[in-house]
Amino acid sequence: MNGDAARTALRPGEAELGLRRVRVGDMVVRTGRARGDTATLMLHGAAGSWTTWTPLLAASDRAGAPLTDVVIPDLPGWGESTGTVDDVGRLSADLAALVRSLGYARWRIVGHSLGGFIALDLASRERAATVGVGLVSPSGPGVQAVARRPVAGAARVPGFAGMLVAMRVLEALGDSARGLVRGLDRLGLLRPLAAPLFARPRRIDRSVIAALADEIRPGAFRSAVRIAADYDETRWRRIRCPVRSVRGERDVFTGTGESTRLARLVPGFSEVRMRSAGHFAHLEQPEGTLRALALGAPDADPVVWRAYRREPVPGVARPPVEHPAPV
């Protein structure tokens, strides 16, 4: 594995990153690295899971600016979580309750693709509790245009329109679809099919492609597209916290003028276009993504996250507090 690929590798073992696995309702969550009173809620995109954020966590540790107080759920229908994303408002309420159940009254949200869409909704509903939003290639007006009018919208975002067609074909195949996708992965054919998602596909670690094979779930994808089509994006005008976005210059799911449209909808919106990145800037350019979104604790010492030690906080129901050990 070369250095570039190693940097993008997904890490399925939560303990090495100072996280623990818990189940809250129907969602399975990785949480930990507690240091303060503001959670970092990280929401993956469609055909993803919590592991999509592990290269970003590892990069923050290498930079000595660790992401702390992390809460990373598998969204309904992906990873180990059951159900589907049927109503974005209800999902936002569930996510707010999840973070509060872990002892946090405030949070910053980081969302990729569909997760960015949900992050904006949550910020619009929980204005007092949300201190900031960081977006990575968020789904927005372009994706909604395709979801609402697939034929007319295809000219605006052809990459997403093509993905929608592929998902419908896979859904029509029923139970055999997952076996087909995994078979393509075993034959080495899924990587070239997924290549448009990345600026430099040869530098993407094999674990990323394998994760796509596991997480391509047409039914869950269809539910997400449906809620995007029905959603009233004007509610994002209620957001009161800063919103920073990173978008790869080679993101095939971005329509012309997408940033301008989001800026009209979201107060305090700003966006960085990143070279050498496609739809997954947080995988291809994790260090640059951290800087662009102003994430991490820049004054912190480098950290190696060790085992957990329970230290109950009087009057507050919190997860075990992890204590860093110096490098």
C-alpha positions, 0 to 999 in steps of 0.5 A: 500500500502506498502512502496516499492509499494508506492515508485514505484507508478506512479503520473498522476498529473503533478502539484504536481511535479512542471510540466505543460502540453503543446502540441508542434505539435503532442506531449504532453509534461510535462515540468517545474522545471526550474532553469538553461539553460540545459534541462533534456529530458526524453524519455520513452520506448515502452508501456509507457508514461511520467508517467513512470518517476514520481517515479524517479522525486519523489525520486530526490525530497526526496533525496534533489537532484531534477531533474530540467529543465525537458522536458518529452514528450509522444512519438508518439503513446503513452500517449496523443501523436498521430502518430507513431514512423516511422523514428528515425532520424525525431523523433530526429529532432522533439525532438531537435526542441521541447526542443529548442522551450522551450528556451533551447540550450543544454540538457542531455537525459535520456532514458528507453528501446526504449527511450534509443535507441532514446536518442543515436540517438539524441546524435549522431545527436546533438553532440554540444547540448547534454551534457550527456546521461543516459540510463535505460535498453536501447534497443540495438544490442540484440533487433535489432537482434530479430527485424531483424531475429526473429527466429535466434534472439530469442535464443539471447534475448528470453524475447523480442522475446516472447514480439514480438510474443505477440504483433503480436497476439494482433495486429491480434485481432484488436480493441478488443485487448485493451479490452482484455488487460484491462479485464486481468488487471481487473481480476488481471491476467495482473500482473502475465503476466507482472511479468518477467519485474520486479525483485520483481513483488509483490513490484510493485504498481498497477498503474504501471500495470494499465499503462501497460494495457493502453499503450500496443499498438501493432501498435505503438510497431510494428513501433518501432520494424521496425525502430530498424531493419532498423537502422544503429547503427554504427552512435552511434560512432559519440557521443561525450558526456559521456554515462552512463547506468543502467541495471537490472541484471534480465532484460529479454530484455538483451542479452548476451554480450549486454554491451560489444556490446554497449561499442564497438559502443558508445564512453565513454560508461559505465554501472552499473548492478543493483541487484533487478531490471528487465527492469524497474530499474528506477521504482524498484530502483529509488534512485540507478538509480539516483546515477548511472546516476549522475542525480539531483543537489546534492548541492540543498536544498530539494524542494517542487515544488509550483505553477507557476509564470510567469517571462519572460526572455528578448529575450528568449522564455521560459516556466513559471519559477517555484520557489521552496519553502523550506520544 
